[in-house]
Amino acid sequence: MAESTGSTGSTESKAAEPSIAAGNAAVRARFPFEDRQDFEDADRGFVATAGDTVVRDGNGGVWEPDAYGFLDEDCPETANPSLWRQSRLAARHGLYEVTEGVYQVRGFDLSNMTLVEGDRGVLVIDPLISAETAAAALALYRRHRGDRPVTAVLYTHSHIDHFGGVRGVISEEDVAGGVPVIAPERFLEHAVSENVYAGPAMARRAAYMYGAALPKGKRGQVGAGLGQTTSTGSAGLIPPTLDVTRTGQSETVDGIRMVFHLTPGTEAPAELNVHLPDRAALCMAENATHNLHNLLTLRGAQVRNPHVWAHYLTEAVALFADSVDVVFASHHWPVRGRERVLAFLTEQRDLYAYLHDQTLRMLNQGLTPLEIAETIEMPPALERAWHTHGYYGSVSHNVKVVYQHYLGWFDGNPAHLWEHPPVEAAKRYVDFMGGPEHVLRRARDSFAAGDFRWVAQVVNHVVFADPGNTEARHLQADALEQLGYGSENGTWRNFYLTGALELRKGPVGTPTATGSPDLLAALTLDQLLDALAIRVDGPRCWDVDLAVRFSRPGADPVDLRLRNGVLVHTTGATPEAAEPDAEISLSESDLRAVLLGAADLADLVARGRARIAGDAGRFTELLGYLTDPDPGFAVVTP
């Protein structure tokens, strides 16, 4: 093995340093790579894949599974062998038979699309992210199983990789013609709010999380653990027509009998499992997959409670395990045989319960999040099971989330109550440490010694103190790259390598947007006005006090008041309602169009579709205080 050459300052990717290569070799020696059960399970039932696997839209390719062909080669020193193994499994693509009458298309997006055959047609469970990939998956199914109509759609939960491609399998005309769209209660609320309120920030961080800008290859993106990456086609939403409101609720559609198990607050705020009793099959949505999942995804989301998650897994075992011969999910591959199904579900349950209970035990002994993450050890029996490994979530960041759930961001040390923000702290750190040249000299020594975590932590201060310091940027990039090479977690690897890419070559951008027309159209008026309020530039309008009233036919008026930098809306008469500066009369559909920027109020007035009483300029003034989100904000630099 070659000796360390240290950081060279090149803008190109580097080889693995000796300590990283040795660490990856140790992983291979530590775990049972000779165990081929997962490969047998993943390959079982394979029917065929598409002749041309590139899925395209009008602008080019949105999905290309064969780009991961390099995974057939031996794992290089620049990748963790455990992650490489997981990516090999997740990269398999095609149509698979799960059990009689139940099929999955895998490897056509981050998630799987499941198809359950009925009397006349087929039930589609979780139609992927993009209409293009969902249509390609349905076409593959029909090529081998006949041109069956879609007779129902089921969304298992409120994340976009489980509903965004719905327009690739049905249309609103199909729904109007009687095709039901089934979802857990409060699905629409959570699907919309997550993707709109904090959508731009989530999309920016998702670009890091899934490695969208990285080349696919041995020194680049090899997968995301849960699946390979996200498609980049057209995401949409057709609202549910049938809500699942209780566990035990049973529905029969096209002869397909379904028994539902509601699991709110597990992997998503609105989620369900579905039992297919006539097939002895159980769909676990995203509650039990072949990895440790996120309690807080690195792109950002609401915190998930592992205690609740474990509870619902226990409940699923009690309800279904003695009548299920195969369990499958909307990611990865099925598990077959009742004994193996029981072991899989209980080990997944024990995984989340252990993280929850041990984190609480340690925080009650005074350990901080960082200390818990460094201290906790997983039970050997769980660690030996491949499906408990942290390919998507990680033990390290999940235990910090448990701490956050119970105690919040503050670790109790008053020195951390009022720290300087990153740039000001960085300038002071670098000054205390003797200046950037001294810091970088010492950091290069740490790099040569293989202490890449420390290099990344220290040199980050130099980059934030002086983002134009090319030597610091290159050394930081080299350290992040080595950390990525050693990571078993696919999303950690992608974050590290994307950070290195931006430091070396500049911003990589954000390829996906979350505010699709369907998602915006699904906003309630309250949600739409809330989304408007979070765009107000508060300091610019501290001293402003203005009120606008919207009058709608057949409905209570809506009052907007901007005061103290806060935009508040109320409906109907309230004690705080002020005399409006302007009253605008229009239909609710036109109001929504104006608020979304899809219609111009002056044009509506000119066409007789709106009337304004009072000072029309006040509404224009209000709009002037709104800001647009930045889809490409800096992450690894100030």
C-alpha positions in Angstrom: 0.0 0.0 0.0 1.3 3.4 -1.0 2.3 6.0 1.7 0.3 9.1 2.1 1.1 11.8 -0.4 -0.8 14.4 1.6 -3.0 17.1 0.1 -1.7 18.1 -3.3 -4.0 21.1 -4.0 -5.3 19.5 -7.2 -8.9 20.2 -8.2 -9.3 16.5 -9.3 -10.4 13.6 -7.1 -7.6 11.7 -5.3 -6.8 8.2 -4.4 -7.7 6.8 -1.0 -5.2 7.6 1.7 -3.5 4.5 3.4 -5.6 4.8 6.6 -8.8 5.0 4.6 -7.8 2.0 2.4 -6.9 0.1 5.6 -10.2 0.9 7.2 -12.1 -0.2 4.2 -10.1 -3.5 4.2 -11.0 -4.0 7.8 -14.7 -3.7 7.1 -14.3 -6.6 4.6 -12.7 -8.7 7.2 -15.2 -7.8 9.9 -18.5 -8.7 8.3 -19.9 -11.8 6.5 -19.5 -10.8 2.9 -19.8 -14.5 2.0 -23.4 -14.4 3.0 -25.4 -14.3 -0.3 -28.9 -14.4 1.1 -29.7 -10.8 0.2 -28.5 -11.4 -3.3 -30.7 -14.5 -3.7 -33.7 -12.5 -2.3 -33.0 -9.5 -4.6 -32.7 -11.7 -7.7 -35.6 -14.0 -6.9 -38.7 -13.5 -9.2 -36.8 -11.5 -11.8 -38.9 -11.3 -15.0 -37.1 -8.8 -17.3 -35.9 -5.3 -17.5 -36.4 -2.7 -20.2 -34.4 -2.9 -23.5 -33.6 0.8 -23.2 -33.2 1.6 -19.5 -32.6 5.3 -20.0 -35.8 7.2 -19.1 -36.1 10.5 -20.8 -38.2 13.6 -20.9 -38.2 16.5 -23.3 -34.9 17.8 -21.9 -33.0 14.5 -21.8 -32.4 11.7 -19.4 -34.1 11.7 -16.0 -33.1 8.2 -15.0 -30.2 5.9 -16.1 -29.8 2.8 -14.0 -27.1 1.3 -16.2 -24.9 4.2 -15.1 -24.2 2.0 -12.1 -22.7 -0.9 -14.1 -19.3 -0.2 -12.5 -20.7 -1.7 -9.3 -20.2 -5.2 -10.9 -16.5 -4.7 -10.5 -14.6 -5.3 -7.2 -14.9 -2.7 -4.6 -12.1 -0.2 -4.8 -10.2 1.4 -2.0 -12.2 4.6 -2.5 -15.4 3.0 -1.2 -16.6 1.3 1.9 -17.2 -2.4 1.0 -20.4 -2.5 3.0 -21.8 0.4 1.1 -20.6 -1.0 -2.2 -22.4 -4.3 -1.4 -25.6 -2.4 -0.6 -25.4 -0.4 -3.8 -24.9 -3.5 -5.9 -28.2 -4.8 -4.4 -30.1 -1.6 -4.8 -28.9 -1.0 -8.4 -30.6 -4.1 -9.6 -33.4 -3.1 -11.9 -36.4 -4.6 -13.7 -39.7 -6.3 -13.1 -39.9 -8.8 -10.3 -42.6 -11.2 -9.1 -43.0 -10.9 -5.3 -45.7 -13.5 -5.0 -48.6 -14.7 -7.2 -50.3 -11.6 -8.5 -47.9 -9.1 -6.9 -45.1 -7.5 -8.8 -42.5 -4.8 -8.2 -40.6 -2.6 -10.6 -37.3 -1.9 -8.9 -34.3 0.3 -9.8 -36.4 2.7 -11.9 -36.2 5.4 -9.3 -35.1 5.8 -5.6 -38.2 3.8 -4.6 -40.1 0.7 -5.9 -43.4 0.7 -7.6 -45.6 -2.3 -6.6 -48.4 -3.6 -8.8 -51.1 -5.9 -7.4 -53.2 -7.7 -10.0 -57.0 -7.5 -9.5 -60.0 -8.9 -11.3 -59.9 -6.3 -14.1 -56.7 -4.4 -13.8 -53.9 -3.5 -11.4 -53.5 -1.6 -8.2 -50.4 0.6 -8.2 -48.7 1.2 -4.8 -46.3 4.2 -4.6 -45.8 5.5 -8.2 -42.2 6.7 -7.8 -41.0 10.4 -8.0 -41.4 11.3 -11.6 -44.2 10.7 -14.1 -41.6 9.6 -16.6 -40.1 6.9 -14.5 -43.5 5.7 -13.3 -44.8 5.5 -16.9 -41.7 3.5 -17.9 -42.2 1.2 -14.9 -45.9 0.6 -15.9 -44.9 0.0 -19.5 -42.4 -2.6 -18.4 -45.0 -4.4 -16.3 -47.6 -4.3 -19.2 -45.0 -5.6 -21.7 -44.8 -8.8 -19.7 -48.2 -9.0 -17.9 -50.6 -7.6 -20.4 -52.1 -4.2 -20.9 -54.1 -4.1 -17.7 -55.7 -0.8 -16.7 -54.8 0.9 -13.5 -57.9 0.4 -11.3 -56.6 2.1 -8.1 -53.5 3.9 -6.7 -52.3 3.7 -3.1 -49.9 6.2 -1.5 -48.3 4.5 1.5 -47.0 7.8 2.8 -46.4 11.5 2.3 -42.9 11.6 0.8 -42.6 12.6 -2.8 -40.8 9.3 -3.9 -44.1 7.6 -3.1 -46.6 9.8 -5.0 -44.7 12.2 -7.3 -45.0 10.0 -10.4 -48.7 9.4 -10.2 -49.5 11.2 -13.5 -47.4 8.6 -15.2 -49.9 5.9 -14.3 -53.3 7.7 -14.0 -54.9 11.0 -14.9 -57.5 13.2 -13.3 -60.0 11.9 -15.9 -59.3 8.4 -14.6 -60.1 9.5 -11.1 -63.2 11.2 -12.2 -64.2 7.9 -13.9 -64.0 6.1 -10.6 -60.3 5.1 -10.1 -59.7 5.6 -6.3 -56.6 7.2 -4.9 -56.1 5.8 -1.4 -53.8 7.3 1.3 -53.5 7.6 5.1 -55.4 10.4 6.8 -53.7 13.8 6.7 -51.6 12.7 3.8 -52.3 15.7 1.7 -51.5 18.2 4.6 -48.1 16.7 5.2 -47.2 16.0 1.5 -47.8 19.6 0.7 -46.5 21.4 3.8 -43.1 19.5 3.8 -42.5 20.3 0.1 -43.6 23.9 0.2 -42.8 25.6 3.5 -39.1 24.5 3.7 -39.0 23.1 0.2 -36.2 25.3 -1.2 -33.8 24.5 1.7 -34.7 20.8 1.6 -34.1 20.7 -2.2 -30.7 22.4 -1.8 -29.6 19.9 0.9 -31.0 17.0 -1.1 -28.6 17.9 -3.9 -25.9 17.1 -1.4 -27.6 14.1 0.1 -28.2 12.3 -3.1 -25.0 13.5 -4.8 -26.9 14.8 -7.9 -23.8 16.7 -9.2 -21.3 13.9 -8.6 -20.1 11.7 -11.4 -21.2 8.1 -10.9 -18.2 6.0 -10.3 -15.6 4.6 -8.0 -14.5 8.0 -6.7 -18.0 9.5 -7.0 -21.6 8.7 -6.3 -22.2 5.0 -5.8 -25.7 5.1 -4.3 -27.7 6.5 -1.4 -28.3 3.4 0.6 -32.1 3.5 0.4 -31.8 3.4 -3.4 -29.4 4.8 -5.9 -30.5 8.4 -6.3 -33.6 10.5 -7.2 -35.0 10.9 -10.7 -35.2 14.4 -12.1 -38.4 14.3 -14.1 -41.9 15.8 -13.6 -43.3 15.4 -10.1 -46.9 15.8 -9.5 -49.8 15.0 -7.2 -53.4 13.8 -7.6 -55.2 14.3 -4.2 -56.5 11.2 -2.5 -60.2 10.3 -2.8 -60.2 7.6 -0.1 -58.6 8.2 3.4 -57.5 5.4 5.6 -58.5 6.6 9.1 -58.0 3.6 11.4 -56.0 0.5 11.8 -58.0 -2.6 10.8 -59.9 -0.6 8.1 -60.5 -3.0 5.2 -61.1 -2.0 1.6 -61.6 -4.2 -1.5 -60.8 -2.6 -4.9 -61.0 -4.6 -8.1 -61.2 -7.8 -6.1 -58.0 -6.9 -4.1 -58.7 -7.1 -0.4 -56.5 -4.8 1.7 -56.3 -4.4 5.5 -54.6 -1.3 6.7 -52.3 -0.5 9.6 -51.9 3.2 10.3 -48.4 4.2 11.5 -48.3 8.0 11.9 -45.1 9.5 13.1 -42.8 6.7 12.0 -40.8 7.3 8.8 -43.4 9.9 7.8 -46.0 12.0 9.6 -48.7 10.2 7.6 -47.9 6.5 6.8 -49.5 3.1 6.6 -48.7 -0.5 6.1 -51.0 -2.7 4.0 -51.7 -6.4 4.4 -52.9 -8.4 1.4 -54.5 -11.4 3.2 -55.4 -13.3 0.0 -51.7 -13.2 -1.0 -50.2 -13.7 2.5 -48.2 -10.6 1.8 -47.4 -7.5 3.9 -46.3 -4.2 2.5 -44.3 -2.3 5.1 -44.2 1.0 3.2 -40.9 2.5 4.4 -41.2 1.3 8.0 -38.9 -1.8 7.6 -36.3 -1.7 4.9 -32.8 -3.2 4.4 -31.0 -0.5 6.4 -31.2 1.7 9.5 -33.4 4.5 8.4 -33.2 8.2 9.2 -34.7 9.6 12.4 -33.9 13.0 10.8 -32.9 12.9 7.1 -29.8 15.0 6.3 -31.8 17.0 3.8 -33.9 18.2 6.7 -37.4 17.2 7.9 -39.5 16.9 11.0 -37.9 14.7 13.7 -39.1 11.1 13.8 -39.6 9.3 17.1 -37.9 5.9 17.2 -40.1 4.9 20.2 -43.2 5.4 18.1 -41.5 3.6 15.2 -40.6 0.6 17.4 -44.2 0.5 18.8 -45.7 0.3 15.4 -43.3 -2.5 14.3 -44.3 -4.4 17.4 -47.9 -3.8 16.4 -47.3 -5.0 12.9 -45.8 -8.2 14.2 -48.8 -8.8 16.4 -51.3 -8.1 13.7 -49.8 -9.9 10.7 -46.6 -11.9 11.3 -48.4 -15.2 11.8 -50.3 -14.9 8.5 -47.6 -13.5 6.2 -45.3 -15.5 3.9 -43.6 -12.5 2.3 -42.9 -8.9 3.5 -41.9 -6.2 1.0 -41.4 -2.5 1.1 -41.3 0.5 -1.2 -37.5 0.2 -1.2 -35.1 -2.7 -1.5 -36.2 -6.4 -1.9 -38.6 -8.8 -0.2 -38.0 -11.2 2.7 -39.8 -14.6 2.4 -40.7 -17.3 4.9 -42.5 -16.7 8.1 -39.5 -17.3 10.4 -37.4 -14.9 8.4 -40.2 -12.4 8.2 -40.6 -12.5 12.0 -36.8 -12.2 12.5 -36.6 -9.2 10.0 -39.4 -7.3 11.6 -38.4 -7.9 15.2 -34.7 -7.0 14.5 -35.8 -3.8 12.8 -38.0 -3.0 15.8 -35.1 -3.8 18.2 -32.9 -1.5 16.2 -35.0 1.6 16.7 -35.9 0.7 20.3 -32.3 0.3 21.2 -31.3 3.6 19.8 -34.1 5.3 21.6 -33.7 3.6 25.0 -29.9 3.8 25.1 -29.8 7.4 24.1 -32.2 8.3 26.9 -30.2 6.2 29.3 -27.0 8.1 28.5 -28.5 11.6 28.3 -29.9 11.0 31.8 -26.3 10.3 32.8 -25.3 13.7 31.5 -23.8 12.8 28.1 -24.2 15.3 25.3 -25.2 14.4 21.7 -21.7 14.2 20.5 -20.6 12.1 23.4 -23.5 9.7 23.0 -22.7 9.3 19.3 -19.1 8.4 20.1 -20.0 6.1 23.0 -23.0 4.0 21.9 -22.3 0.5 20.7 -24.8 -1.7 18.9 -25.6 -5.2 20.1 -23.5 -7.8 18.1 -26.6 -9.7 17.0 -28.1 -6.6 15.4 -24.8 -5.5 13.9 -24.4 -8.9 12.2 -27.7 -8.4 10.4 -27.0 -6.5 7.2 -30.4 -4.9 7.2 -29.6 -2.9 10.4 -26.5 -1.2 8.9 -26.5 2.6 8.6 -26.6 3.0 4.8 -29.2 5.8 4.9 -29.6 6.7 8.5 -26.7 6.3 10.8 -26.3 5.5 14.5 -24.2 8.7 14.8 -26.7 11.1 13.5 -29.8 9.2 14.7 -28.8 9.3 18.4 -28.3 13.1 18.1 -31.9 13.3 16.8 -33.3 11.3 19.8 -31.5 13.9 22.1 -33.0 16.7 20.0 -36.5 15.2 20.3 -36.4 15.2 24.1 -34.0 18.0 25.0 -33.7 20.2 21.9 -30.5 21.8 20.5 -28.9 22.9 23.8 -26.6 20.5 25.5 -26.8 22.3 28.9 -23.3 23.8 28.8 -23.8 27.6 29.1 -20.7 28.2 27.0 -22.8 27.0 24.1 -25.8 29.3 24.8 -24.5 32.4 22.8 -21.7 31.3 20.5 -20.5 33.5 17.7 -21.9 32.6 14.2 -19.6 30.6 11.9 -17.8 33.5 10.1 -17.1 35.5 13.3 -16.1 32.4 15.2 -13.8 31.3 12.4 -12.0 34.6 12.3 -11.3 34.4 16.0 -10.3 30.7 15.9 -7.8 31.3 13.1 -6.4 34.4 14.9 -6.0 32.4 18.2 -4.3 29.5 16.4 -1.6 31.8 14.9 -3.1 32.7 11.5 -4.1 30.7 8.5 -0.6 29.6 7.5 0.1 28.1 10.9 -3.3 26.3 10.9 -2.8 24.9 7.5 0.7 23.7 8.3 -0.5 21.8 11.3 -3.6 20.6 9.4 -1.4 19.0 6.7 0.4 17.1 9.4 -2.9 15.8 10.7 -3.9 14.9 7.2 -0.8 12.9 6.7 -1.5 11.1 10.0 -5.0 10.2 8.8 -7.0 12.4 11.2 -9.3 13.6 8.5 -12.2 14.4 10.9 -9.9 16.9 12.7 -8.6 18.4 9.4 -12.2 19.0 8.3 -13.2 20.5 11.6 -10.2 22.9 11.9 -9.7 23.9 8.2 -13.4 24.7 8.0 -12.6 27.7 10.2 -10.0 28.9 7.7 -12.4 28.6 4.8 -15.1 30.5 6.7 -12.6 33.2 7.8 -11.4 33.6 4.2 -13.4 31.7 1.6 -10.9 32.9 -1.1 -8.0 31.0 0.5 -7.4 28.4 -2.3 -5.0 26.3 -0.2 -7.5 26.0 2.6 -10.3 25.1 0.2 -8.3 22.3 -1.5 -7.1 20.9 1.8 -10.7 20.9 3.2 -11.9 19.2 0.0 -9.2 16.5 0.3 -10.2 15.8 3.9 -13.9 15.7 3.0 -13.2 13.3 0.1 -11.3 10.9 2.3 -14.2 10.9 4.9 -16.5 10.1 2.0 -14.4 7.2 0.8 -14.5 5.6 4.2 -18.2 6.1 4.9 -20.6 3.2 5.1 -23.5 5.6 4.8 -24.4 6.5 1.3 -25.8 10.0 2.1 -22.7 10.8 4.2 -20.5 9.9 1.3 -22.6 12.1 -1.0 -22.5 15.0 1.4 -18.7 14.7 1.8 -18.0 14.3 -1.9 -20.4 17.1 -3.0 -18.8 19.4 -0.4 -15.4 18.5 -1.9 -16.6 19.2 -5.4 -18.0 22.6 -4.5 -14.8 23.6 -2.7 -12.7 22.6 -5.7 -14.8 23.7 -8.7 -17.5 26.1 -7.4 -21.3 25.8 -6.9 -23.0 22.7 -8.3 -26.5 24.1 -8.1 -29.7 22.4 -7.2 -31.2 20.2 -9.9 -34.6 19.6 -8.3 -37.5 21.9 -7.2 -40.2 21.0 -4.7 -42.9 23.6 -5.6 -44.5 21.7 -8.5 -47.8 23.1 -9.9 -49.7 20.1 -8.4 -48.2 20.6 -4.9 -49.0 24.4 -5.0 -52.5 23.7 -6.3 -53.0 21.3 -3.3 -52.3 24.0 -0.8 -55.3 25.2 1.2 -55.8 28.9 1.2 -54.5 29.0 4.8 -51.4 27.1 3.8 -50.9 29.4 0.8 -51.1 32.5 3.0 -48.7 30.9 5.5 -46.3 30.2 2.7 -46.6 33.9 1.7 -45.9 35.0 5.3 -42.6 33.2 5.5 -41.3 35.2 2.5 -41.8 38.6 4.2 -38.6 40.5 4.7 -39.3 41.5 8.3 -36.7 44.1 8.9 -37.7 46.0 5.7 -41.3 46.5 7.1 -40.9 46.8 10.8 -42.6 50.2 10.7 -45.3 49.3 8.1 -48.9 48.8 9.1 -51.1 47.9 6.2 -54.3 45.9 5.8 -55.8 44.3 2.7 -59.1 42.5 2.6 -60.1 39.8 0.0 -63.8 39.4 -0.5 -64.9 36.1 -2.1 -68.3 35.2 -3.4 -70.2 33.0 -0.9 -67.4 32.9 1.7 -66.1 35.0 4.6 -63.6 37.7 3.7 -60.0 37.1 4.3 -58.0 39.9 6.0 -54.3 40.3 5.7 -52.4 42.6 8.0 -48.7 43.4 7.8 -47.5 44.9 11.1 -44.2 44.5 13.1 -42.8 42.6 10.1 -45.4 39.8 10.5 -48.1 39.0 7.9 -51.2 37.6 9.7 -54.3 36.4 8.0 -57.8 36.0 9.5 -61.1 34.9 8.2 -64.3 36.6 9.1 -64.8 39.2 11.9 -62.2 39.2 14.6 -61.3 41.7 17.4 -58.0 42.6 15.7 -59.4 43.2 12.2 -58.5 46.6 11.0 -60.3 48.8 8.5 -58.6 47.7 5.2 -56.5 50.1 3.1 -57.8 48.2 0.1 -60.6 45.7 -0.4 -60.2 43.4 -3.4 -63.2 41.4 -4.6 -62.5 38.3 -6.8 -63.1 34.6 -6.9 -61.1 32.3 -4.8 -59.5 30.7 -7.8 -58.3 34.1 -9.1 -57.1 35.0 -5.6 -55.0 31.8 -5.5 -53.6 32.6 -8.9 -52.6 36.1 -7.8 -51.0 34.9 -4.6 -49.1 32.2 -6.6 -47.9 34.8 -9.1 -49.8 33.1 -11.9 -52.2 36.0 -12.5 -51.8 39.8 -12.5 -54.3 41.7 -10.3 -54.3 44.8 -12.6 -55.1 42.5 -15.6 -58.0 40.9 -13.7 -59.4 44.3 -12.9 -59.1 45.4 -16.5 -61.0 42.2 -17.6 -63.7 42.8 -15.0 -62.8 39.7 -12.9 -61.7 41.8 -9.9 -62.7 45.0 -8.2 -60.6 47.2 -5.9 -62.0 49.6 -3.4 -59.5 51.9 -1.6 -55.8 52.2 -2.2 -54.8 49.6 -4.8 -51.1 50.5 -4.3 -51.1 49.0 -0.8 -51.4 45.5 -2.1 -48.6 46.2 -4.6 -46.6 47.5 -1.6 -47.3 44.3 0.3 -46.0 42.2 -2.5 -42.8 44.3 -2.6 -41.9 43.1 0.9 -41.8 39.5 -0.2 -38.4 37.8 -1.0 -37.7 34.8 -3.1 -35.8 31.8 -1.6 -32.3 31.1 -2.8 -32.2 27.6 -4.4 -28.4 27.5 -4.5 -27.3 29.0 -1.1 -23.8 28.2 0.1 -23.2 25.1 2.3 -19.5 24.5 2.6 -18.5 28.2 2.4 -20.0 31.3 4.0 
